[in-house]
Amino acid sequence: MANKGPSYGMSREVQSKIEKKYDEELEERLVEWIIVQCGPDVGRPDRGRLGFQVWLKNGVILSKLVNSLYPDGSKPVKVPDNPPSMVFKQMEQVAQFLKAAEDYGVTKTDMFQTVDLFEGKDLAAVQRTLMALGSLAVTKNDGHYRGDPSWFMKKAQEHKREFTESQLQEGKHVIGLQMGSNRGASQAGMTGYGRPRQIIS
């Protein structure tokens, strides 16, 4: 991990495409939300991809963020008093955040991998995970979200419909358009199989 050199050729092209997905404006919004949600003691990162990565890399701020979305007494991630300095402890802290975010409701497709953050491989994926987490917090509207609700989109809610028994019975007598139509179908002008076409000169 630490001795990985620069990439060349195809690897470099792929990496530069991934880096272009990183959104500087979104970074500002996410930083503001994290500071409002967790409190000013989390500090503020240097602007840009590297500053954002270094700020979140040890997993402590991410853990505080996900804990702040739960009521007191049911915090899912244990946050150490001193930030971990050993690499495997930092990665373990990030992994605990990912597990807690998934339990909160973030889908697997919106989750980043630990190396995406730790090695800076795909910080756009980190942004995507934080956006999904913020959207869920706004949608749940359980009083734990702090910040401007317009920072995140609300997720679509289930809209259950209730039908009476008579409405369900009436529906059985309607032939849906998916079944097709028999109007205009006839065998007029058809000939039997194998007979030659009649050409009149």
Salt bridges, closest charged atoms under 4 A:
GLU19 OE1 - ARG12 NH2 3.57
GLU28 OE2 - ARG47 NH2 2.82
GLU32 OE2 - ARG44 NH1 2.84
ASP41 OD2 - LYS64 NZ 3.90
ASP72 OD1 - LYS75 NZ 3.44
GLU102 OE2 - LYS108 NZ 3.08
ASP103 OD2 - LYS99 NZ 2.94
GLU119 OE1 - LYS121 NZ 3.59
